[in-house]
Amino acid sequence: LRRYPDLWVSLYNFGTPRVGNTPFSKIFSEMVPDSYRMTHPADPVPEHPPKCNYGILPARYEHPRNKVRVDSFGNLTINPTWVEEMLLDSLPFSLFELFTTNETIMEGHSMKAYRTALQRAANWAGHDHGLQASLDRAQ
């Protein structure tokens, strides 16, 4: 990207694991500022590898910035604070999420789970601005 400074890259990814350490995360976030990392509370993949290495892993893994958390009910939280994360991940909400969506652990990682959640968010907002067509093409 440094070779082509006029090239603008946008990235939307879904349920990705942590792939780099702190320097990688910072450089990636600077070079691709229009990057959004979608997560779903029923998806375990974004939580791996563990953020803390506990002296076992060779490096501390981190995600780049711009997290978008979307749950099965269509609630979107953009760049949640650690307090919001704690509240959203609290036991009653987590159990409610798992038991009301009938999702197994790996179903939470599926594009269907993300597509359904995004469609509910668009419906909740009262419009989809072509989201349904885009999601259908992604299937």
Sequence and secondary structure as in RCSB ss.txt:
>XXXX:A:sequence
LRRYPDLWVSLYNFGTPRVGNTPFSKIFSEMVPDSYRMTHPADPVPEHPPKCNYGILPARYEHPRNKVRVDSFGN
LTINPTWVEEMLLDSLPFSLFELFTTNETIMEGHSMKAYRTALQRAANWAGHDHGLQASLDRAQ
>XXXX:A:secstr
 TT TT   EEEEES    B HHHHHHHHHH SEEEEEE TT  GGG S SS TTTSSS  B  S EEEE TT  
EEES  HHHHHHHTSHHHHHHHHHHHT  TTGGGSHHHHHHHHHHHHHHHT  TTHHHHHHHH 
